[in-house]
Amino acid sequence: EKEFKIKSGTVVYVSPEEKHQFKNVGDSIFKFICLIPIKNSI
């Protein structure tokens, strides 16, 4: 397992099927946006 410290404005890419988690170790509110691409079924 690897652990990375990130800060405001950081972009993180998580590969498909990769186990991951985010943990707020600070005193402020942790907010993030998660974008999940989907395959077009047409």
Short mmCIF file of the C-alpha atoms (twelve columns), coordinates in Angstrom:
data_MODEL
# 
_entry.id   MODEL 
# 
loop_
_atom_site.group_PDB 
_atom_site.id 
_atom_site.type_symbol 
_atom_site.label_atom_id 
_atom_site.label_alt_id 
_atom_site.label_comp_id 
_atom_site.label_asym_id 
_atom_site.label_seq_id 
_atom_site.Cartn_x 
_atom_site.Cartn_y 
_atom_site.Cartn_z 
_atom_site.pdbx_PDB_model_num 
ATOM 1  C CA . GLU A 1  0.000   0.000  0.000   1 
ATOM 2  C CA . LYS A 2  1.139   3.504  -0.802  1 
ATOM 3  C CA . GLU A 3  0.071   6.641  1.005   1 
ATOM 4  C CA . PHE A 4  0.152   10.131 -0.491  1 
ATOM 5  C CA . LYS A 5  -0.441  13.505 1.143   1 
ATOM 6  C CA . ILE A 6  -2.462  15.832 -1.074  1 
ATOM 7  C CA . LYS A 7  -3.492  19.470 -0.742  1 
ATOM 8  C CA . SER A 8  -6.089  21.787 -2.205  1 
ATOM 9  C CA . GLY A 9  -5.988  21.814 -6.002  1 
ATOM 10 C CA . THR A 10 -4.390  18.368 -6.299  1 
ATOM 11 C CA . VAL A 11 -5.646  16.033 -9.038  1 
ATOM 12 C CA . VAL A 12 -5.598  12.293 -8.316  1 
ATOM 13 C CA . TYR A 13 -6.083  9.531  -10.897 1 
ATOM 14 C CA . VAL A 14 -7.174  6.110  -9.661  1 
ATOM 15 C CA . SER A 15 -6.936  3.255  -12.172 1 
ATOM 16 C CA . PRO A 16 -10.024 1.098  -12.783 1 
ATOM 17 C CA . GLU A 17 -10.437 -1.712 -10.216 1 
ATOM 18 C CA . GLU A 18 -7.729  -0.179 -7.982  1 
ATOM 19 C CA . LYS A 19 -8.583  -0.248 -4.271  1 
ATOM 20 C CA . HIS A 20 -8.354  3.216  -2.762  1 
ATOM 21 C CA . GLN A 21 -9.572  5.489  -0.001  1 
ATOM 22 C CA . PHE A 22 -9.357  9.130  0.996   1 
ATOM 23 C CA . LYS A 23 -8.819  10.202 4.597   1 
ATOM 24 C CA . ASN A 24 -9.001  13.735 5.983   1 
ATOM 25 C CA . VAL A 25 -6.138  14.149 8.450   1 
ATOM 26 C CA . GLY A 26 -6.611  17.919 8.763   1 
ATOM 27 C CA . ASP A 27 -8.893  20.169 10.770  1 
ATOM 28 C CA . SER A 28 -10.798 21.669 7.830   1 
ATOM 29 C CA . ILE A 29 -13.629 20.142 5.801   1 
ATOM 30 C CA . PHE A 30 -12.446 17.786 3.050   1 
ATOM 31 C CA . LYS A 31 -14.337 18.105 -0.242  1 
ATOM 32 C CA . PHE A 32 -13.648 16.327 -3.502  1 
ATOM 33 C CA . ILE A 33 -15.182 15.741 -6.913  1 
ATOM 34 C CA . CYS A 34 -15.262 12.201 -8.275  1 
ATOM 35 C CA . LEU A 35 -15.587 11.706 -12.046 1 
ATOM 36 C CA . ILE A 36 -16.359 8.194  -13.289 1 
ATOM 37 C CA . PRO A 37 -16.337 7.611  -17.058 1 
ATOM 38 C CA . ILE A 38 -18.884 5.182  -18.468 1 
ATOM 39 C CA . LYS A 39 -18.885 3.352  -21.776 1 
ATOM 40 C CA . ASN A 40 -21.601 4.324  -24.225 1 
ATOM 41 C CA . SER A 41 -23.923 1.327  -24.587 1 
ATOM 42 C CA . ILE A 42 -25.228 2.351  -28.021 1 
# 
